Amino acid sequence: MDIIFDTIVSMSEAQQNFPKVAKLVDEKGAVVIEENNAPTYVVMEYKRVKKESFASDAAILNISKHIIDKNREAYGELAK
């Protein structure tokens, strides 16, 4: 998921002016809402979220197994 971080809105601004946040989402694709100067939430269109693909647990385990098998010798050395 690509997020445009040049559109950051404070939590207080988002609470007071949500139509502005919605307009920014329409224009930029996503808005980051920060709280206490830290990114906390991402607001984006629902249809964009539906398009995003997420890896299943099985896919992640398969990738992990591949990495371990490929680097088994190095892991053995590190374990000494």
DASUL-V415575 format. One line per field, one symbol per residue. ss: DSSP state (a for helix, b for strand, c for the rest). phi: phi as a letter, one per 20 degrees, with the letter a starting at -180 (. if undefined). psi: psi as a letter, one per 40 degrees, with the letter a starting at -180 (. if undefined). Layout:
ss->???
phi->???
psi->???
//
This chain:
ss->cccccccbbbaaaaaacaaaaaaaaaaacbbbbbbccbbbbbbbcaaaaaacccccaaaaaaaaaaaaaacaaaaaaaac
phi->.edeeeddcfgffffebfgffffffffdnaceddclmcgcccdbffffffffdcffffffffffffffffdgffffffff
psi->hhhheeghhiddddddgddddddddddedihhhihffhhdihhiiddddddiihhiddddddddddddddfddddddde.
//
